[in-house]
Amino acid sequence: MFFNNENGGEVVLDVDVEAEVVKLEGQETIFRETSGGGFVWFSVVGDEREDKKIGLGSIVVERTKWEEERFGWLNKAGERSNIKRSERFEGGSSHWKSYRCYVLIESFELTRMDGSLVFTYEFRHVDKLKSKWD
């Protein structure tokens, strides 16, 4: 998030954030939580010739989520989380150039033997925010 000094010394946030984001070769995927044969399928839908998909063992997906929940990630079953926040600049004057709000994102990555990225599973901790005034 980036804001500039148009509202004096106050910034109000009201933003929806995806708690889980899965990327296949850098592109966001659609969750296909099918349990066919013990796999969870994720796909990027392009045209029919370019449909990319990957299946991970359901035990891998469950363990990944368990690791995140163990350290405080709030799982809302694929729901979007809302960040509502109001902050006032307390820097001694009302002159500031920008306000930034950062969300902690932890990710698990699957790479090929040549080092190229195949799959990224991101967990966004909407309760762990950091603000910065410039």
C-alpha positions, -999 to 999 in steps of 0.1 A, spaced: 0 0 0 12 35 -8 -4 68 2 7 104 -2 0 134 19 -35 145 7 -55 139 39 -33 159 63 -18 136 89 -42 107 88 -43 75 66 -73 52 66 -69 16 52 -97 -7 42 -83 -34 19 -91 -70 11 -62 -94 10 -60 -130 -2 -47 -151 28 -34 -178 5 -19 -174 -30 -6 -202 -51 15 -194 -82 25 -218 -110 56 -205 -128 48 -171 -115 12 -169 -125 -16 -170 -99 -36 -203 -100 -71 -214 -93 -75 -238 -64 -89 -271 -75 -92 -288 -42 -99 -322 -57 -87 -351 -37 -84 -375 -67 -59 -402 -57 -46 -382 -27 -36 -351 -48 -46 -314 -46 -47 -299 -81 -38 -263 -89 -41 -248 -124 -36 -216 -144 -64 -212 -169 -53 -197 -202 -66 -209 -235 -70 -247 -239 -35 -251 -254 -18 -234 -225 -37 -249 -195 -10 -254 -169 -16 -276 -139 2 -293 -110 -8 -318 -85 7 -320 -50 2 -348 -26 -25 -338 -2 -3 -347 28 23 -321 15 -4 -294 13 -18 -303 48 17 -302 63 25 -269 47 -7 -253 61 0 -269 95 35 -254 97 20 -219 90 -8 -223 115 17 -234 141 34 -200 139 3 -179 139 -11 -178 103 -49 -174 104 -65 -199 81 -100 -188 70 -106 -216 45 -96 -196 14 -115 -165 24 -102 -130 17 -91 -111 48 -99 -75 54 -74 -50 68 -90 -20 84 -67 5 100 -64 42 108 -31 59 116 -21 94 123 13 108 116 30 118 149 63 130 135 60 166 148 47 182 117 21 173 90 47 171 63 52 136 50 56 123 15 44 87 17 29 61 39 35 24 33 19 -6 49 37 -40 46 21 -75 52 43 -104 62 43 -130 34 59 -164 40 62 -187 10 72 -223 2 88 -228 -32 92 -259 -54 121 -256 -80 134 -278 -107 169 -293 -107 181 -264 -129 169 -240 -103 139 -226 -122 108 -219 -102 78 -242 -106 54 -236 -77 50 -210 -50 26 -212 -21 23 -179 -3 7 -173 31 -2 -137 40 -2 -129 77 -27 -100 77 -23 -97 115 14 -89 111 17 -55 96 44 -29 96 39 8 87 64 33 74 61 71 70 85 89 47 
